[in-house]
Amino acid sequence: MDLKAKIAISIVTYNSNHIFDVLENLKSEFGEDSHFRIVIFDNHSSEDYQKQLKEYQDFADITFYHENNGFGFGHNYNLLHADEDYFLIFNPDIILKKETLMTMVEKMEKDSSISLMVPKVLNSDGTTQHLMRNRITVFDYALRFVPFQFVKKMFAKRLASYECRDLPDDRDVQIRIGSGCFMLFRGETFKKLNGFDDRYFMYFEDTDLCMQMEKRNMKIIYTPFSEVIHYYERGAHKNSKLFKIFVHSMYKFFNKWGWRLF
Protein backbone atom coordinates (compact mmCIF):
# COMPACT_ATOMS: atom_id res chain seq x y z
CA MET A 1 0.00 0.00 0.00
CA ASP A 2 1.25 3.45 -0.94
CA LEU A 3 0.21 5.19 2.26
CA LYS A 4 -0.54 8.90 1.95
CA ALA A 5 -2.67 9.37 5.06
CA LYS A 6 -1.21 10.41 8.42
CA ILE A 7 -2.14 8.53 11.59
CA ALA A 8 -1.86 9.65 15.21
CA ILE A 9 -1.58 6.74 17.64
CA SER A 10 -2.87 7.99 21.00
CA ILE A 11 -1.92 6.23 24.25
CA VAL A 12 -3.11 7.21 27.72
CA THR A 13 -1.21 5.60 30.56
CA TYR A 14 -1.13 5.48 34.33
CA ASN A 15 1.54 3.12 35.71
CA SER A 16 0.49 0.66 33.01
CA ASN A 17 2.01 -2.80 33.39
CA HIS A 18 2.69 -3.48 29.72
CA ILE A 19 3.53 -0.05 28.30
CA PHE A 20 7.27 -0.59 27.82
CA ASP A 21 6.85 -3.88 25.97
CA VAL A 22 4.15 -2.17 23.90
CA LEU A 23 6.42 0.77 23.06
CA GLU A 24 9.25 -1.57 22.05
CA ASN A 25 6.79 -3.32 19.75
CA LEU A 26 5.67 -0.02 18.23
CA LYS A 27 9.29 1.03 17.70
CA SER A 28 10.06 -2.21 15.88
CA GLU A 29 6.91 -2.01 13.75
CA PHE A 30 6.76 1.69 12.90
CA GLY A 31 10.34 2.84 13.41
CA GLU A 32 10.74 6.33 11.97
CA ASP A 33 7.88 6.11 9.46
CA SER A 34 6.67 9.71 9.23
CA HIS A 35 3.11 8.63 8.41
CA PHE A 36 2.66 7.61 12.03
CA ARG A 37 2.97 9.75 15.16
CA ILE A 38 2.96 8.17 18.62
CA VAL A 39 1.48 10.55 21.18
CA ILE A 40 1.38 9.59 24.86
CA PHE A 41 -0.48 11.21 27.74
CA ASP A 42 0.77 10.20 31.19
CA ASN A 43 -1.86 10.58 33.92
CA HIS A 44 0.55 11.48 36.74
CA SER A 45 2.24 8.09 37.11
CA SER A 46 4.95 7.40 39.70
CA GLU A 47 8.34 9.14 39.42
CA ASP A 48 10.14 5.91 38.53
CA TYR A 49 7.58 5.13 35.85
CA GLN A 50 7.84 8.60 34.35
CA LYS A 51 11.63 8.41 34.39
CA GLN A 52 11.49 5.19 32.36
CA LEU A 53 8.87 6.66 30.02
CA LYS A 54 11.11 9.66 29.29
CA GLU A 55 13.54 7.30 27.58
CA TYR A 56 11.02 7.16 24.70
CA GLN A 57 10.81 10.91 24.11
CA ASP A 58 12.87 10.57 20.93
CA PHE A 59 10.22 8.18 19.56
CA ALA A 60 6.95 9.64 20.90
CA ASP A 61 5.39 12.98 21.84
CA ILE A 62 4.82 12.63 25.58
CA THR A 63 2.79 14.83 27.93
CA PHE A 64 3.40 14.37 31.66
CA TYR A 65 0.26 15.77 33.26
CA HIS A 66 0.12 17.06 36.85
CA GLU A 67 -2.95 15.02 37.85
CA ASN A 68 -4.99 12.00 36.78
CA ASN A 69 -8.17 13.07 35.00
CA GLY A 70 -8.89 9.74 33.36
CA PHE A 71 -8.94 7.95 30.02
CA GLY A 72 -11.15 10.24 27.92
CA PHE A 73 -9.49 13.44 29.12
CA GLY A 74 -6.07 12.15 28.08
CA HIS A 75 -7.13 11.07 24.59
CA ASN A 76 -8.96 14.35 24.04
CA TYR A 77 -5.82 16.23 25.06
CA ASN A 78 -3.78 14.17 22.60
CA LEU A 79 -6.15 14.38 19.64
CA LEU A 80 -8.65 17.22 19.57
CA HIS A 81 -6.05 19.59 18.12
CA ALA A 82 -4.11 16.99 16.14
CA ASP A 83 -3.78 17.36 12.36
CA GLU A 84 -3.59 13.73 11.26
CA ASP A 85 -6.17 12.13 8.95
CA TYR A 86 -6.80 9.20 11.32
CA PHE A 87 -6.75 8.92 15.10
CA LEU A 88 -6.06 5.56 16.73
CA ILE A 89 -7.25 5.13 20.32
CA PHE A 90 -4.68 2.64 21.54
CA ASN A 91 -4.50 0.99 24.97
CA PRO A 92 -1.08 0.65 26.62
CA ASP A 93 -1.56 -3.13 26.63
CA ILE A 94 -2.02 -3.75 22.88
CA ILE A 95 0.39 -5.53 20.54
CA LEU A 96 -0.03 -4.31 16.97
CA LYS A 97 1.55 -5.15 13.63
CA LYS A 98 2.02 -2.28 11.19
CA GLU A 99 0.41 -4.30 8.40
CA THR A 100 -2.75 -4.66 10.50
CA LEU A 101 -3.17 -0.92 10.91
CA MET A 102 -2.32 -0.17 7.28
CA THR A 103 -4.94 -2.66 6.09
CA MET A 104 -7.60 -0.97 8.21
CA VAL A 105 -6.61 2.49 6.98
CA GLU A 106 -6.71 1.24 3.39
CA LYS A 107 -10.29 0.01 3.86
CA MET A 108 -11.35 3.35 5.30
CA GLU A 109 -9.61 5.18 2.47
CA LYS A 110 -11.65 3.15 -0.02
CA ASP A 111 -14.98 3.56 1.82
CA SER A 112 -15.63 7.11 3.01
CA SER A 113 -18.84 6.03 4.77
CA ILE A 114 -16.84 4.33 7.56
CA SER A 115 -16.34 6.66 10.53
CA LEU A 116 -14.81 4.14 12.94
CA MET A 117 -13.24 0.72 12.46
CA VAL A 118 -12.39 -1.85 15.13
CA PRO A 119 -10.49 -5.15 14.72
CA LYS A 120 -10.80 -8.61 16.17
CA VAL A 121 -9.20 -8.53 19.63
CA LEU A 122 -7.28 -11.57 20.82
CA ASN A 123 -5.82 -12.83 24.07
CA SER A 124 -2.12 -13.64 24.04
CA ASP A 125 -3.01 -17.32 23.53
CA GLY A 126 -4.90 -16.52 20.33
CA THR A 127 -8.42 -16.89 21.71
CA THR A 128 -10.95 -14.16 20.96
CA GLN A 129 -11.94 -11.47 23.43
CA HIS A 130 -15.61 -10.73 22.90
CA LEU A 131 -15.62 -6.97 23.54
CA MET A 132 -18.14 -5.72 20.96
CA ARG A 133 -21.68 -4.94 22.10
CA ASN A 134 -25.10 -4.61 20.50
CA ARG A 135 -27.10 -3.51 23.56
CA ILE A 136 -26.55 -1.94 26.97
CA THR A 137 -28.67 -2.96 29.96
CA VAL A 138 -28.13 -3.08 33.70
CA PHE A 139 -28.95 -6.80 33.71
CA ASP A 140 -26.29 -7.66 31.13
CA TYR A 141 -23.61 -5.80 33.06
CA ALA A 142 -24.65 -7.47 36.31
CA LEU A 143 -24.58 -10.86 34.59
CA ARG A 144 -20.95 -10.40 33.55
CA PHE A 145 -19.93 -9.65 37.15
CA VAL A 146 -21.87 -12.49 38.79
CA PRO A 147 -19.28 -14.91 40.25
CA PHE A 148 -21.61 -17.93 40.10
CA GLN A 149 -21.14 -20.01 36.97
CA PHE A 150 -24.54 -21.72 37.29
CA VAL A 151 -26.20 -18.29 36.91
CA LYS A 152 -24.16 -17.57 33.79
CA LYS A 153 -25.11 -20.99 32.39
CA MET A 154 -28.77 -20.19 32.95
CA PHE A 155 -28.39 -17.07 30.80
CA ALA A 156 -25.71 -18.41 28.44
CA LYS A 157 -27.62 -17.46 25.27
CA ARG A 158 -28.28 -13.97 26.50
CA LEU A 159 -24.65 -13.49 27.53
CA ALA A 160 -23.45 -14.76 24.14
CA SER A 161 -25.81 -12.34 22.39
CA TYR A 162 -24.69 -9.45 24.57
CA GLU A 163 -21.01 -10.19 23.85
CA CYS A 164 -21.68 -10.48 20.10
CA ARG A 165 -20.17 -13.97 19.95
CA ASP A 166 -21.90 -14.61 16.63
CA LEU A 167 -19.94 -11.97 14.70
CA PRO A 168 -18.82 -13.49 11.37
CA ASP A 169 -15.20 -14.37 10.60
CA ASP A 170 -15.56 -14.11 6.83
CA ARG A 171 -16.71 -10.52 6.28
CA ASP A 172 -16.68 -7.02 7.72
CA VAL A 173 -19.93 -6.04 9.47
CA GLN A 174 -21.51 -2.93 10.91
CA ILE A 175 -21.84 -2.97 14.70
CA ARG A 176 -23.30 -0.67 17.34
CA ILE A 177 -20.53 -0.52 19.95
CA GLY A 178 -16.79 -1.15 19.67
CA SER A 179 -14.15 -1.48 22.36
CA GLY A 180 -12.08 1.50 23.46
CA CYS A 181 -8.94 -0.63 23.64
CA PHE A 182 -8.44 -0.07 19.88
CA MET A 183 -10.55 2.35 17.83
CA LEU A 184 -9.49 3.73 14.46
CA PHE A 185 -11.36 6.99 13.86
CA ARG A 186 -11.35 9.41 11.03
CA GLY A 187 -9.83 12.51 12.56
CA GLU A 188 -12.71 14.68 11.39
CA THR A 189 -15.21 12.30 13.03
CA PHE A 190 -13.49 12.41 16.42
CA LYS A 191 -13.32 16.20 16.29
CA LYS A 192 -16.94 16.53 15.15
CA LEU A 193 -17.99 14.51 18.20
CA ASN A 194 -15.69 16.62 20.40
CA GLY A 195 -13.94 13.44 21.48
CA PHE A 196 -14.87 11.48 24.57
CA ASP A 197 -17.19 12.77 27.26
CA ASP A 198 -14.49 13.22 29.90
CA ARG A 199 -17.02 13.30 32.72
CA TYR A 200 -16.40 9.54 32.73
CA PHE A 201 -13.12 9.04 34.56
CA MET A 202 -12.81 5.54 33.14
CA TYR A 203 -15.23 2.97 31.66
CA PHE A 204 -18.26 3.69 29.43
CA GLU A 205 -16.65 6.59 27.57
CA ASP A 206 -16.14 4.34 24.53
CA THR A 207 -19.74 3.09 24.69
CA ASP A 208 -20.98 6.65 25.09
CA LEU A 209 -19.03 7.81 22.03
CA CYS A 210 -20.40 4.94 19.92
CA MET A 211 -23.93 5.89 21.03
CA GLN A 212 -23.23 9.46 19.95
CA MET A 213 -22.15 8.10 16.57
CA GLU A 214 -25.28 5.98 16.21
CA LYS A 215 -27.41 9.05 16.95
CA ARG A 216 -25.70 10.79 14.02
CA ASN A 217 -25.94 7.76 11.68
CA MET A 218 -22.15 7.35 11.62
CA LYS A 219 -21.00 3.90 10.57
CA ILE A 220 -18.91 1.65 12.87
CA ILE A 221 -17.35 -1.38 11.17
CA TYR A 222 -15.90 -4.50 12.78
CA THR A 223 -13.32 -6.34 10.68
CA PRO A 224 -12.32 -9.90 11.58
CA PHE A 225 -9.48 -9.78 9.05
CA SER A 226 -7.37 -7.48 11.24
CA GLU A 227 -6.26 -8.71 14.65
CA VAL A 228 -4.51 -7.23 17.69
CA ILE A 229 -3.40 -8.81 20.95
CA HIS A 230 -4.79 -7.27 24.13
CA TYR A 231 -3.35 -8.11 27.56
CA TYR A 232 -6.84 -7.76 29.04
CA GLU A 233 -6.70 -7.65 32.84
CA ARG A 234 -10.40 -7.09 33.62
CA GLY A 235 -9.41 -4.74 36.43
CA ALA A 236 -12.95 -3.92 37.55
CA HIS A 237 -13.54 -7.64 38.18
CA LYS A 238 -10.56 -7.90 40.55
CA ASN A 239 -9.97 -4.49 42.10
CA SER A 240 -12.57 -2.94 44.43
CA LYS A 241 -11.41 0.63 43.67
CA LEU A 242 -11.77 0.06 39.93
CA PHE A 243 -15.13 -1.62 40.47
CA LYS A 244 -16.38 1.49 42.28
CA ILE A 245 -15.20 3.63 39.36
CA PHE A 246 -17.01 1.25 36.99
CA VAL A 247 -20.29 1.51 38.93
CA HIS A 248 -19.98 5.30 39.16
CA SER A 249 -19.46 5.53 35.38
CA MET A 250 -22.34 3.13 34.75
CA TYR A 251 -24.61 5.36 36.83
CA LYS A 252 -23.54 8.40 34.78
CA PHE A 253 -24.08 6.50 31.54
CA PHE A 254 -27.63 5.35 32.29
CA ASN A 255 -28.56 8.73 33.71
CA LYS A 256 -27.46 10.25 30.42
CA TRP A 257 -28.95 7.71 28.01
CA GLY A 258 -31.90 6.38 30.03
CA TRP A 259 -32.15 3.40 32.34
CA ARG A 260 -32.76 0.12 30.58
CA LEU A 261 -32.89 -2.64 33.14
CA PHE A 262 -33.41 -5.75 30.97
N, C-alpha and C positions, 0 to 999 in steps of 0.2 A: 504493500500500500504506500502510495506517495502522499504522506501525511502533510496537510497544509494547516489544519486546525491547531490551535493552542489549547492545552489542557492544564488546569490548576488542580493539583492533588492536595486536598485539604485534610489535615490531621489535627485533632484536638486530643491532648493527652494530659493525664494527671497521674504521675507515678505509675504509668502503665507497664505491666510486666513484660510485654513482648516487643516494646517499641524499638529496641536497639537491633534485635534480629530482623524486624520489619524494615528498618532503615537500611540495614546492610543489603537486604533483598532488593529494595528499591534502587540502591546505588548500583548493584550488579545488573539490574534489568534496564534502567533508564540512563545510567551514567551521566553524561553531559549533554544529552539530547535536548536541544533548546525548545522543542515543542512542548516539553513538560516542565512544570514548575512545582516543586514540593514546598508547601507552605504549612508551617506547624504553629499551633497556638498552645502554649503551655499554661495550664490552669493553676499556677502557683504550686508546683511540685516541690519536693524536698531539695535542699541545697546540693546534695550529692547527685541527685537525679539531674538537676539543671546543669551541673558542671559537666556531666557525661553528655548531655544533650548538646551542649555548646560545641562539642567536637564535630558536630555535623553542620555547623554554620556555613561552611564552604559549599555544602551540597543543597541546603534548604534555607528558605526564609523563615526565621524563627522569632516569634513574639513570646517574651516571658512576661506574663501578666501578673499584677500585684495581688490578685485575689482569684478565687475560683467561682466563676459565674455560670458554669455548666457547659454542656455539650453544644446546644444551639447557639449560645452567645459566642463561643469560640469560632464556630464555622461561619457565622455571620460576619465576625470581625475579619476573618481570613478572606471572605469571598464577595461581600456586597459591593466592594469597590474594585474588585479584580477585573482585568481586561480580557481574560482568556475566553475562548469560544465555548469551552465545556468546563464544568466544575465537577470534580469527583469528591464526594463525601466518603472519607476513607478512615476506617477504624484503625487504631494503633495495634491491632492484633490480626491483621489481614496479610496474607501472602499472595502476591499478584505477579503474573507474568506479563511482560510488555505486550506480547502478541494478543493476550486476552483483552486488554484495554483498547488496543488499536482496532481489533475486530468490532468491538461495541461502538467505537466512534465512527467507524466506516458505515455501519448500519444506520446510525443516526444521521450521517451525512447524506445517505441515499434516501432517507425517509424523513422529511421535515415535519411530519405530523407527530413524531415521537418527542415528547418533552423530557421524559425520564426513562432510563433503562437500568435494570438490575439483573445480575447474573445468578446462576446456580451457586449456592454457598455450601461448601463442604467442610466436614470435620477433617482433622489431620489424617484420619484413617481412611478417608475417601467416601465415607457415608454422608448422606445429604442432611443438611440442617433445614428444617421446614420453617422458614421465617416469614414467608409471604402470608398475607391475610386477605380474606374476602368479606369479613364482617367483624364488628367490634361490639361485644356485649360483656356485661359484668360477669355473667355465668361462665362464659368461655375463659375469661381470665382467671376466675376462681378455680375452674377445672384444671388448668395448667399447674396451679400451685398446690392442689390437693396432694398430700403425701401418700394417700391410700390407693394402691394399684387397683383394688377391686372396684373402686369408684370410677377410675379412668376406664376400666374395661366395660363398665356399664354404659359409658358414653363414648365408646371407642369411635363409632361412626361420626358422631358430632365433632369430636376432637380432630379426627382426620380431615373433616370438611373445613374446620376452622383453620387448620394449619396448611390448607391447600396441598394435601399430599397427592392429589390426583393431577397436578400440573403435568402436561405432556413433556416428554423428553425429545420429541422429534420435530418440534416447531416452536417459534416464538409466539407468545400469547399476551393479550392485554390483561392486566390485573388491576385490582383496586389499591392495594397497599403493599409497598416494598419495604425492605429492611434498611434501616439507617446505617448498617455496618458498611454498606457499599452502594452508593447511589450516584449514577452518572447523569447529571443534569445538563441541559443547555444553559449556558450562562445567563441568557436573556430570560429564561423561565424562572430561574432562582431569584433573579433580581426583581422580576415582575411580582413575584410572591412575597418579596421583601424577606426572603430567607425563612429560617425557622422562627416560630414563636418562642422567644427566649424566656417567656414566663415559666416554661417547663425547665427545671434545672437539669433533669435527665429523665429519659423514658417518655414515650408518647409524642415527642416532637416530630419524629419521622412520620408517624401515623397521622398526626395533625396536618402536616404539610401535604401528604397524599390526599387527605380529605379536601384540603383547599384546592388541589389540582382537579379532583373529581368535580367539584362545584363549578369549575371553570372549563370543564370538558377537555382538560389536558390529558394526553395519552401516556400511560405508564406501561412499559413493555418488559416482560420477563423473558430472558433468553436462556435456555438450557445448554446452549452451545458454548457459552463462556462460563468458566468456573474460577472461583477463588477459594482459598482455604482460610477459615476463620477459627481462631483459637477461642471459641465461645466458652465463657466461664459461668454464664447464668448467675451473675452476682446477686441479683435480687432473690434468688432461690436459696442462697447460702448465708447472706450477710444481712443482719437485722436492720442496720442503718440504711443499706441500699433498698431493702424491702419497704421501709418507711417512705423513702424518696419515691419509690414506684407507686405506692398507694396514694401519696400526695399528688403525684402527676396524673394518676388515673382519675382522681376526684376533679382536678382542673379540666381534664379532657372531657369527661361526661357533663360537667357543668357547662362547658362551652358548646358541645355538640348535641346535648340531650341524652338523658339517661335511658339506655336500652338494657333491660335486665336479662332478657332471654332471647 
